[in-house]
Amino acid sequence: MFRLLIISTGGTIEKTYCELAGTMANHVSVLDVMLASLQLPGVHVERLALMNKDSLEMTAVDHQRIVATAVARAADQDGIVIVHGTDRLAVTGEALHARWTEPAAPQIPVVLTGAMRPYELRSSDALQNLTEAIMAAQLLPVGVYAVLHGQALRFPGVSKDSSRGTFVQAAAANSAASSCLT
């Protein structure tokens, strides 16, 4: 049985529509609804609701809280998925990468994912990204990754490309990864 911890922090993926205000915001999590729609035989999912914030509202303390939680819980898991807002996902990813490269770092993969459009919208990338992240956590080697839109990008050097509506890996990081493979 693969032990997977899903840490939710909010972000667009979990935004819901408030009819009274006519706005999308992080009021309640829809992650349990998303997970209930998936068939995950052989995967024991534990969910930890750490916070429910738009990532633009996250502080340095929030990023470090996510890292500290992942490190503290890693020993009991085979993989971790962190559901995160896309605007500051790279900040948390870089902080996790710095911790995961230390000598006593946990030896499991950590996958960050989110969505450009909320789950509640008809045309959303949320469920696809969550599904890919869960699969990636089971297959990727130890490290920290952003998994969205059919790609797994390894930190460091991952950033959001708002003009393309996805994430990309810096050329320097791609060169370093390529040289490790040869």
N, C-alpha and C positions, 0 to 999 in steps of 0.2 A: 504494500500500500504506500503510495507516494504521499508524503505529508506536506501540504501546501498552506502557507499562511498568506492570506490576502489582507493587506493593510490598506484601509481606505482613508483618504485625506480630503476628499471633496473634488473640486474642479468641475469643468464643464460636463464631463461624463456623468456626473451625479446631479446636475441641476434639474430642478423641477419647475413647472409653470405655476405661478400663483395667479388665479383668476381675479382676485380682488385688486391686486396691484398691476396686473398685466405684465409681469416680469418673470424672467427665469432667474433663479437664485438657488443657492445651496441651503435648502431648508430641511429636507429629509433625504436620506439616501435611497436610491433605487437599485443599489448593488445586489441586494437579496433577490429582487425580482429578476434581475439579469442572470444571476447564478442559478435560480430555480429553473430557468429555461434551458440550461445546458445538461447534457448527459456526460458525467465524469466518472465512469467506472474505474476503479483502481486509484482514485484520488480522494484523499480525505482533506476537505477544505475547512480550515478554521479562519474565521473572519474577525478582524480587529478594527473597529471604527475608532481611529485615532483622533481625527478632526474632520470637519466638514466645511472647508474653506475654498473660496476661489483662490487659485495659487497667486494671483496678483496681490492678495492680502496677506500672504505668508511672510513671516519675518525670518531672520537668521535663526532665531530660537526655534521656530517651527521646523525648519530644515534639519537642525541638529536633533530635535525631538524625534523626527522620522528616522534618522540615522541611528540614534541610540536605541530606539525600539527595535529596529531590524537587527542590530547587533545582539541585543539582549534576548531576542526570540529565535535567533538562527540555530542555536544548538539543538532545538527540538523539531527542526524542520528539514525537509529535503530541498525546498525552494521557497522563495518569497516573491509575491507579486504586490507591487505598490500601485494603487490606483490614485492618480495625481492629476492636477490641472496642468495643461500643456504649457502655459506661459512661463512657469518656473520649474518645470520638470527637470530641465538640464541642470539647474542649480542643485537640486537634491541629488541627481545622478552623479554629479562631480563630487559632492560631499561623500556619498556612499562609496564611490570609486576610491577616494583617498583613504577611507577606512578599510576597504576590502583588499588593498594592496599592502597593508601593514603585515608584519610577520605572523602575528597571532590572529589574523583575520578569519572570519567564518569561511568554511569551505563549501558553500552552496551558491547557486546562481540567484541573483536578485534582478527582477524585471520590473521596470516602471512602464506604466501605460496610462493612457487617458483617451480623450476624444476631442475632436474639433467641433463636434455638434452633440448636444445632449442626447442621452438615450431616449428621452421622451419625444424627440422629433421623429417624424416619419423617415427622413433620410439621415440616419446617424451612423457614424463609424464606431460607436461605443461597443456594441456587442461583438463585432468582428475583432476589435482591438483587445477586448478582455479575453475572448476565446484564444486568440493568438498568443497572448501573454501567458495564459495558463499552460498552453502546449509548450511554449518556449522554456518556461521554468523547468519543465520535465526533461528537456533535451539539451539545453545549453550547458557548457562547462562553467566552472566557477568564474564569477565575474559579475559586473553590473551592466545592464543593458536597458535600452529603450526599445520596446516592441510595439509598433504601430504600423498600420497600412501595409501589411505583408512583408515587413522587414524587421530584422533584429540588428540594432546598432550598438556596438560595445563602447562604453565609456573608457577613456576620456574622449573629448572632442565631438560630442553629440550636441546638436542645437536645433531649435525650431526654425524652420524656414516658412515664415508666415505667407510669403508670396506664393509658395507652392502648396501650402496647407498640409505640411507634413514635417517630418524630422529628417535631418541629413547628418552625415559624418564629415568632419573637417578633413581636408585633403591630407594634412599632416598625420592625422590619426589613421586614415586609410593606408598611407605609406608605411607607417609603423606596423600596422596589422599585417600588411602584405609581406613585410620583411620577416616577420615572425613565422610566417607560413612556409617560407622557402628554405 
